[in-house]
Structure formats: C-alpha cells, structure tokens
Amino acid sequence: MTSQEIYTKLEPIIKTYLPEDVSANEINRKSDLTRELNINSAHLVDIILDIEDIFNIEFKNEDMEQLRNVNDAILLIQKKTS
C-alpha cells in the first residue's frame, strides 16, 4: 500500500477527532497530532483504535510512543501492513 493510499484512508479518521477550533485544511503529513492539530490523548487513542480496525493491524505501546505526526502514522502503518 502506498503512502498516498494510506493517507487517503487516514485523513478522514483524523478529521473526525479534530477539535472545533482546528480546520481540516490544517491536516498534512507533517502535522503534529497533539501540538498542531490539538488532538487530546483520549482522541489519540480513538484514532489508534480506528487505524487498527481499518488497516487490520495492532499497535504496541512502543509503536504509539513513535506516533507524533501524520507521517509517523503512515510509516507505522506501512511497516505493519508489509
């Protein structure tokens, strides 16, 4: 699966959990999930659960520690699905 295919599936997941004060237009591959997109830790867990369901993968604790921005998520998904 290409990074663009992953991003296409990942973007709507992230949009679902954006706070009202953050525009979906702010999502890009370098967007920091918690700092720039203001996603709180509870919603970050929800995003991870949604990713696991959609991509049929499982994140371990050490994977979640590496998850800072959208690109990190793409790379982790690629690693888990290859």
Steps between C-alpha positions, in 0.01 A plus 500: 500500500644837401536787743238695300249213528561489875468878531171490310359259760668670795389859437125440561582317824698798627231747384246321719694584815610857425384755756262769374773766497719307252419492129528177304710702252778499758553126466812410305771237526714712733215599733577422862192322627496647850680834463378630164171317462415522874388137520474402866633171636157336518433577135850386408411159645179504294700579187734209571206265552342615174831451315531150642148416381528650152848365422457175694820554700593524866710770664722420795588756769839570342326569166275756663800676653633560146170648384547877493383619161297379204809379317600287802159334480543433128843343553374282787204383293728418206731306731210306653328421169808391304 
